[in-house]
Amino acid sequence: MSEAHSHEISSQAPSSRTPPGPASAGSVFDIVASLVRAIAGVALVALVALVAAEIVSRFFFSYSLRIVEELAGYLVVGLTLFGASLAVRKNSLFQVGFLFDALPRSLRHGLNLFYLALSFAVCSVLIWYTAQLVMSSYQRGNVAPTFLMTPLWIPQLVMPVGLLFVAVFIVERGLVALRNGGRD
């Protein structure tokens, strides 16, 4: 490699080599996002380990661990909600881009704020009802009709917590949108 080429590579700013992260409304949101990523990462590793252990157990020992399907289901729900919250933060949920982008900037800004407010309202209702479900399961002592007999409030708690993370990042998107005043 020539000296000029070597200098050109080393003089690039680190930000030019890494994709930009989501617009942040502050360090508190960054910390929450790091926490969500860590929890999702641990859940994903646990899911893969459980499924791999079940495969090995069935293939080599013709024996099922009998708990993998239940635990994997709980982990998938958690991964879905935590992943959705991070998708909200990155503004990478599905939208009809060609139609939305054709609108005037002020209308896009207004629709975006309306969408965020509506999303927050729906998310708040879901948090309330899933929290009620958790409390009901806890008070009644409901357990899963499975080998583990998991108290249902434990895996159900993932739903309001995951939705709370979604709501936090909806608020962040709203703060960023208000701060930017409609600038893309």
Order of alpha helices (4+ residues) and beta strands (2+ residues): alpha-alpha-alpha-alpha-alpha-alpha-alpha-alpha
